[in-house]
Amino acid sequence: MLAAADRILNNFQEGFLWPMLVVEFLVAVAGNGLALYRFSTQQQRPWHPAVVFSAQLAVSDLLYALTLPPLAAYLYPPKHWRYGEVTCRLERFLFVCNLLGSVIFITCISINRYLGIVHPFFSRSHLQPKHAWAISAAGWALAALLAAPTLSFSHLTTPHQEGNCTVDRPGACIKCLGTAGDNRLKAYRVYSLVLVTLGCVLPLLLTLVAYSALGRSVLRSHGLTAAEKMQVAALVASGVVLYASSYVPYYVTQVLNLSARQRWIARCPAFADVAQAEAALDLRSYVGHQVTRSLVPLATCIHPLLYMAVAPSPGCCHLHCLGCREGRALENTASSGQALPLTVIAT
């Protein structure tokens, strides 16, 4: 019965997911590589904190994209892992670690924008490039710590049939499972809930609070034209929509899929035959999770477009100096809702 369930569920991965991963890998590598090249060649040193966080996000997205080719090769029919158990565990760890890293640095960029607009002088005085680098190091450490349990949960399955792995003989294929086996599924579900809380819900709340305060400051500014306000609103909205449309569905459908899997396993001994077992499969939760798995790499393809909008351009520093000469006018920005320099908002 388990073999019948695997056959039905694997068809979705082998027919839909692997070609999406290949395309997203190519676009993500090109886009994030170009973003890093732009940061290294066009930004003045030391980097502004906004550039530091954006560069870390680009690195995280690039490393995440590098985990996609072996995953696509694994899902290409017949679904078979050819690289050994150590590589299986490492690939799953890097996948989760860089996924968490992307979320963490998106949150850092959001908070940095909030401080730069609502508390500009605090940001200028207390958030220096060295602080941004220290925060980035802490972000990487947190992502690695949260992803570490995947090294224990991930494992290879033992083939049920002897002989060569082919499309007609999926039972002879080796599977690399990023989730736990049936005997550890309860513990893995608890771990998934921790990831949802710390890797999705909390960062999302921080991002929404930061962007809400940013939006209020922009709307109260009397020195920005309606077109400039719309530009900033579009920039902010794009970040929120990208986050909500990729990372949130991925984590939500992961938990739903695990719950459906637990229910199916609990009922498995009572199934009378294979047909009844197949009918009991919750394909909606599984297919939904596979679709959202393709949306997460898609976000890494779109991030570079936002880098070009949020990173200070070479001429931005000159405009900041002009703004610094106005001292008191900028200081009143945070408290009285006066004109906000658009370059500060972009940063």
C-alpha positions as a Python dict, from the first residue, in 0.01 Angstrom:
ca = {
    (1, 'M'): (0, 0, 0),
    (2, 'L'): (285, 238, 79),
    (3, 'A'): (431, 163, -264),
    (4, 'A'): (100, 251, -427),
    (5, 'A'): (84, 577, -234),
    (6, 'D'): (442, 664, -333),
    (7, 'R'): (364, 596, -700),
    (8, 'I'): (71, 837, -704),
    (9, 'L'): (246, 1111, -507),
    (10, 'N'): (576, 1088, -695),
    (11, 'N'): (403, 1148, -1028),
    (12, 'F'): (341, 1507, -929),
    (13, 'Q'): (708, 1568, -848),
    (14, 'E'): (844, 1391, -1155),
    (15, 'G'): (605, 1557, -1398),
    (16, 'F'): (578, 1910, -1259),
    (17, 'L'): (846, 2009, -1011),
    (18, 'W'): (1181, 1921, -1165),
    (19, 'P'): (1154, 2135, -1485),
    (20, 'M'): (1042, 2431, -1274),
    (21, 'L'): (1350, 2391, -1054),
    (22, 'V'): (1584, 2390, -1355),
    (23, 'V'): (1443, 2716, -1494),
    (24, 'E'): (1442, 2883, -1154),
    (25, 'F'): (1802, 2776, -1094),
    (26, 'L'): (1920, 2943, -1414),
    (27, 'V'): (1731, 3266, -1348),
    (28, 'A'): (1826, 3283, -979),
    (29, 'V'): (2198, 3228, -1044),
    (30, 'A'): (2204, 3492, -1319),
    (31, 'G'): (2005, 3748, -1119),
    (32, 'N'): (2180, 3708, -785),
    (33, 'G'): (2521, 3683, -949),
    (34, 'L'): (2453, 4012, -1128),
    (35, 'A'): (2335, 4171, -802),
    (36, 'L'): (2654, 4068, -620),
    (37, 'Y'): (2864, 4196, -910),
    (38, 'R'): (2686, 4530, -893),
    (39, 'F'): (2738, 4555, -519),
    (40, 'S'): (3109, 4472, -543),
    (41, 'T'): (3184, 4708, -833),
    (42, 'Q'): (2943, 5003, -799),
    (43, 'Q'): (2897, 5054, -426),
    (44, 'Q'): (3142, 5266, -228),
    (45, 'R'): (3328, 5109, 65),
    (46, 'P'): (3249, 5063, 344),
    (47, 'W'): (2911, 4940, 235),
    (48, 'H'): (2600, 5106, 369),
    (49, 'P'): (2406, 4870, 605),
    (50, 'A'): (2133, 4843, 340),
    (51, 'V'): (2389, 4711, 92),
    (52, 'V'): (2534, 4471, 352),
    (53, 'F'): (2194, 4315, 418),
    (54, 'S'): (2104, 4307, 47),
    (55, 'A'): (2436, 4138, -34),
    (56, 'Q'): (2376, 3876, 236),
    (57, 'L'): (2033, 3810, 88),
    (58, 'A'): (2189, 3770, -256),
    (59, 'V'): (2447, 3524, -119),
    (60, 'S'): (2177, 3327, 62),
    (61, 'D'): (1960, 3314, -251),
    (62, 'L'): (2258, 3211, -463),
    (63, 'L'): (2352, 2929, -227),
    (64, 'Y'): (1987, 2824, -214),
    (65, 'A'): (1978, 2813, -594),
    (66, 'L'): (2284, 2586, -599),
    (67, 'T'): (2084, 2321, -411),
    (68, 'L'): (1826, 2306, -689),
    (69, 'P'): (2020, 2112, -961),
    (70, 'P'): (2076, 1797, -749),
    (71, 'L'): (1714, 1818, -637),
    (72, 'A'): (1594, 1849, -997),
    (73, 'A'): (1818, 1558, -1102),
    (74, 'Y'): (1672, 1353, -817),
    (75, 'L'): (1313, 1424, -921),
    (76, 'Y'): (1379, 1358, -1291),
    (77, 'P'): (1212, 1025, -1376),
    (78, 'P'): (1280, 781, -1235),
    (79, 'K'): (1298, 950, -896),
    (80, 'H'): (1628, 815, -765),
    (81, 'W'): (1900, 957, -537),
    (82, 'R'): (2245, 872, -672),
    (83, 'Y'): (2475, 1073, -443),
    (84, 'G'): (2487, 889, -110),
    (85, 'E'): (2338, 950, 233),
    (86, 'V'): (2584, 1217, 347),
    (87, 'T'): (2509, 1428, 41),
    (88, 'C'): (2136, 1373, 95),
    (89, 'R'): (2152, 1508, 450),
    (90, 'L'): (2380, 1795, 348),
    (91, 'E'): (2158, 1896, 56),
    (92, 'R'): (1852, 1910, 281),
    (93, 'F'): (2044, 2110, 542),
    (94, 'L'): (2167, 2367, 288),
    (95, 'F'): (1817, 2390, 139),
    (96, 'V'): (1656, 2475, 475),
    (97, 'C'): (1948, 2688, 600),
    (98, 'N'): (1951, 2920, 300),
    (99, 'L'): (1572, 2933, 292),
    (100, 'L'): (1581, 3058, 652),
    (101, 'G'): (1869, 3290, 567),
    (102, 'S'): (1662, 3457, 296),
    (103, 'V'): (1377, 3518, 539),
    (104, 'I'): (1611, 3654, 807),
    (105, 'F'): (1782, 3902, 575),
    (106, 'I'): (1452, 4017, 425),
    (107, 'T'): (1351, 4100, 782),
    (108, 'C'): (1679, 4284, 841),
    (109, 'I'): (1624, 4491, 526),
    (110, 'S'): (1270, 4576, 638),
    (111, 'I'): (1380, 4688, 985),
    (112, 'N'): (1670, 4884, 837),
    (113, 'R'): (1427, 5073, 611),
    (114, 'Y'): (1205, 5145, 911),
    (115, 'L'): (1495, 5286, 1115),
    (116, 'G'): (1623, 5488, 822),
    (117, 'I'): (1290, 5667, 778),
    (118, 'V'): (1123, 5680, 1118),
    (119, 'H'): (1444, 5722, 1320),
    (120, 'P'): (1694, 5860, 1066),
    (121, 'F'): (1940, 6012, 1312),
    (122, 'F'): (1941, 5708, 1537),
    (123, 'S'): (2008, 5492, 1233),
    (124, 'R'): (2286, 5718, 1110),
    (125, 'S'): (2453, 5736, 1450),
    (126, 'H'): (2412, 5383, 1581),
    (127, 'L'): (2378, 5155, 1279),
    (128, 'Q'): (2719, 5148, 1116),
    (129, 'P'): (2848, 4898, 858),
    (130, 'K'): (3029, 4701, 1130),
    (131, 'H'): (2699, 4656, 1313),
    (132, 'A'): (2534, 4534, 993),
    (133, 'W'): (2811, 4278, 944),
    (134, 'A'): (2774, 4158, 1305),
    (135, 'I'): (2397, 4125, 1263),
    (136, 'S'): (2452, 3935, 938),
    (137, 'A'): (2687, 3691, 1112),
    (138, 'A'): (2426, 3636, 1384),
    (139, 'G'): (2163, 3581, 1113),
    (140, 'W'): (2373, 3312, 945),
    (141, 'A'): (2435, 3143, 1282),
    (142, 'L'): (2063, 3144, 1363),
    (143, 'A'): (1975, 2997, 1021),
    (144, 'A'): (2233, 2719, 1063),
    (145, 'L'): (2111, 2643, 1416),
    (146, 'L'): (1746, 2617, 1308),
    (147, 'A'): (1838, 2401, 1007),
    (148, 'A'): (2068, 2166, 1202),
    (149, 'P'): (1793, 1911, 1294),
    (150, 'T'): (1747, 1831, 924),
    (151, 'L'): (2086, 1657, 937),
    (152, 'S'): (1925, 1408, 1174),
    (153, 'F'): (1580, 1378, 1017),
    (154, 'S'): (1690, 1344, 652),
    (155, 'H'): (1770, 991, 540),
    (156, 'L'): (1772, 747, 249),
    (157, 'T'): (1512, 477, 202),
    (158, 'T'): (1595, 116, 131),
    (159, 'P'): (1473, -13, -210),
    (160, 'H'): (1185, -261, -191),
    (161, 'Q'): (1293, -440, -509),
    (162, 'E'): (1621, -572, -639),
    (163, 'G'): (1771, -470, -970),
    (164, 'N'): (1816, -144, -1156),
    (165, 'C'): (1602, 160, -1086),
    (166, 'T'): (1376, 239, -1383),
    (167, 'V'): (1049, 420, -1444),
    (168, 'D'): (873, 84, -1453),
    (169, 'R'): (1047, -31, -1134),
    (170, 'P'): (1021, 256, -883),
    (171, 'G'): (1052, 10, -596),
    (172, 'A'): (1419, -40, -686),
    (173, 'C'): (1495, 331, -654),
    (174, 'I'): (1656, 503, -355),
    (175, 'K'): (1469, 800, -208),
    (176, 'C'): (1623, 1095, -23),
    (177, 'L'): (1362, 1207, 229),
    (178, 'G'): (1388, 1559, 364),
    (179, 'T'): (1123, 1474, 624),
    (180, 'A'): (1142, 1207, 893),
    (181, 'G'): (1047, 844, 862),
    (182, 'D'): (713, 722, 989),
    (183, 'N'): (856, 637, 1332),
    (184, 'R'): (985, 995, 1385),
    (185, 'L'): (707, 1183, 1212),
    (186, 'K'): (563, 1322, 1537),
    (187, 'A'): (898, 1476, 1634),
    (188, 'Y'): (945, 1616, 1286),
    (189, 'R'): (602, 1780, 1300),
    (190, 'V'): (703, 1956, 1624),
    (191, 'Y'): (1023, 2073, 1453),
    (192, 'S'): (819, 2200, 1157),
    (193, 'L'): (599, 2403, 1391),
    (194, 'V'): (913, 2559, 1542),
    (195, 'L'): (1031, 2651, 1193),
    (196, 'V'): (692, 2799, 1111),
    (197, 'T'): (703, 3013, 1426),
    (198, 'L'): (1066, 3129, 1416),
    (199, 'G'): (1128, 3110, 1043),
    (200, 'C'): (800, 3249, 912),
    (201, 'V'): (547, 3395, 1157),
    (202, 'L'): (786, 3603, 1370),
    (203, 'P'): (983, 3746, 1074),
    (204, 'L'): (657, 3822, 894),
    (205, 'L'): (518, 4010, 1194),
    (206, 'L'): (839, 4213, 1227),
    (207, 'T'): (831, 4291, 855),
    (208, 'L'): (466, 4399, 865),
    (209, 'V'): (521, 4622, 1171),
    (210, 'A'): (826, 4784, 1010),
    (211, 'Y'): (651, 4844, 679),
    (212, 'S'): (337, 4976, 851),
    (213, 'A'): (541, 5239, 1033),
    (214, 'L'): (729, 5316, 712),
    (215, 'G'): (403, 5364, 523),
    (216, 'R'): (263, 5601, 785),
    (217, 'S'): (577, 5816, 770),
    (218, 'V'): (563, 5836, 393),
    (219, 'L'): (194, 5927, 386),
    (220, 'R'): (246, 6204, 641),
    (221, 'S'): (532, 6356, 445),
    (222, 'H'): (436, 6686, 280),
    (223, 'G'): (751, 6711, 70),
    (224, 'L'): (688, 6406, -146),
    (225, 'T'): (476, 6420, -457),
    (226, 'A'): (193, 6174, -512),
    (227, 'A'): (404, 5993, -773),
    (228, 'E'): (694, 5953, -527),
    (229, 'K'): (460, 5822, -259),
    (230, 'M'): (322, 5570, -507),
    (231, 'Q'): (676, 5466, -594),
    (232, 'V'): (758, 5399, -230),
    (233, 'A'): (422, 5226, -175),
    (234, 'A'): (489, 4996, -470),
    (235, 'L'): (837, 4917, -335),
    (236, 'V'): (701, 4833, 9),
    (237, 'A'): (403, 4639, -122),
    (238, 'S'): (621, 4431, -354),
    (239, 'G'): (830, 4313, -60),
    (240, 'V'): (526, 4220, 147),
    (241, 'V'): (347, 4047, -141),
    (242, 'L'): (659, 3852, -238),
    (243, 'Y'): (700, 3734, 120),
    (244, 'A'): (335, 3645, 168),
    (245, 'S'): (301, 3467, -166),
    (246, 'S'): (607, 3243, -138),
    (247, 'Y'): (737, 3170, 213),
    (248, 'V'): (406, 3173, 401),
    (249, 'P'): (226, 2922, 172),
    (250, 'Y'): (531, 2694, 178),
    (251, 'Y'): (538, 2664, 555),
    (252, 'V'): (160, 2641, 591),
    (253, 'T'): (122, 2365, 331),
    (254, 'Q'): (417, 2180, 482),
    (255, 'V'): (239, 2153, 817),
    (256, 'L'): (-89, 2057, 648),
    (257, 'N'): (84, 1790, 443),
    (258, 'L'): (251, 1643, 752),
    (259, 'S'): (-83, 1632, 932),
    (260, 'A'): (-244, 1455, 635),
    (261, 'R'): (44, 1208, 626),
    (262, 'Q'): (1, 1132, 997),
    (263, 'R'): (-371, 1070, 953),
    (264, 'W'): (-311, 839, 656),
    (265, 'I'): (-48, 635, 841),
    (266, 'A'): (-279, 602, 1142),
    (267, 'R'): (-550, 456, 915),
    (268, 'C'): (-313, 239, 710),
    (269, 'P'): (-358, -89, 908),
    (270, 'A'): (-736, -71, 858),
    (271, 'F'): (-728, -46, 477),
    (272, 'A'): (-882, -349, 312),
    (273, 'D'): (-695, -318, -18),
    (274, 'V'): (-474, -95, -231),
    (275, 'A'): (-770, 87, -388),
    (276, 'Q'): (-898, 193, -48),
    (277, 'A'): (-551, 312, 55),
    (278, 'E'): (-519, 520, -262),
    (279, 'A'): (-864, 671, -215),
    (280, 'A'): (-770, 780, 138),
    (281, 'L'): (-469, 984, 22),
    (282, 'D'): (-508, 1358, 74),
    (283, 'L'): (-376, 1467, -263),
    (284, 'R'): (-486, 1828, -218),
    (285, 'S'): (-245, 1893, 69),
    (286, 'Y'): (37, 1713, -110),
    (287, 'V'): (-12, 1885, -445),
    (288, 'G'): (-52, 2220, -267),
    (289, 'H'): (283, 2170, -93),
    (290, 'Q'): (453, 2075, -420),
    (291, 'V'): (319, 2390, -586),
    (292, 'T'): (442, 2611, -302),
    (293, 'R'): (782, 2440, -320),
    (294, 'S'): (811, 2582, -670),
    (295, 'L'): (712, 2930, -549),
    (296, 'V'): (997, 2955, -297),
    (297, 'P'): (1275, 2932, -561),
    (298, 'L'): (1071, 3175, -770),
    (299, 'A'): (1118, 3434, -495),
    (300, 'T'): (1497, 3403, -530),
    (301, 'C'): (1453, 3498, -895),
    (302, 'I'): (1259, 3814, -809),
    (303, 'H'): (1476, 3938, -522),
    (304, 'P'): (1747, 4081, -754),
    (305, 'L'): (1486, 4315, -903),
    (306, 'L'): (1431, 4456, -555),
    (307, 'Y'): (1806, 4491, -495),
    (308, 'M'): (1829, 4742, -775),
    (309, 'A'): (1553, 4945, -611),
    (310, 'V'): (1667, 4935, -248),
    (311, 'A'): (2045, 4959, -273),
    (312, 'P'): (2189, 5313, -267),
    (313, 'S'): (2320, 5421, -603),
    (314, 'P'): (2662, 5590, -636),
    (315, 'G'): (2491, 5928, -660),
    (316, 'C'): (2288, 5865, -347),
    (317, 'C'): (2575, 5946, -114),
    (318, 'H'): (2608, 6292, -266),
    (319, 'L'): (2238, 6356, -214),
    (320, 'H'): (2270, 6240, 146),
    (321, 'C'): (2545, 6496, 202),
    (322, 'L'): (2320, 6767, 68),
    (323, 'G'): (2052, 6649, 305),
    (324, 'C'): (2296, 6650, 597),
    (325, 'R'): (2355, 7024, 547),
    (326, 'E'): (1990, 7074, 624),
    (327, 'G'): (2042, 6907, 969),
    (328, 'R'): (1743, 7030, 1161),
    (329, 'A'): (1501, 6982, 871),
    (330, 'L'): (1588, 6614, 855),
    (331, 'E'): (1567, 6579, 1231),
    (332, 'N'): (1210, 6705, 1228),
    (333, 'T'): (1119, 6442, 968),
    (334, 'A'): (1078, 6164, 1222),
    (335, 'S'): (852, 6364, 1452),
    (336, 'S'): (657, 6613, 1243),
    (337, 'G'): (600, 6428, 916),
    (338, 'Q'): (791, 6680, 702),
    (339, 'A'): (966, 6603, 374),
    (340, 'L'): (1143, 6269, 359),
    (341, 'P'): (1436, 6245, 115),
    (342, 'L'): (1344, 5981, -141),
    (343, 'T'): (1701, 5848, -130),
    (344, 'V'): (1660, 5769, 239),
    (345, 'I'): (1337, 5586, 165),
    (346, 'A'): (1503, 5385, -112),
    (347, 'T'): (1787, 5291, 122),
}
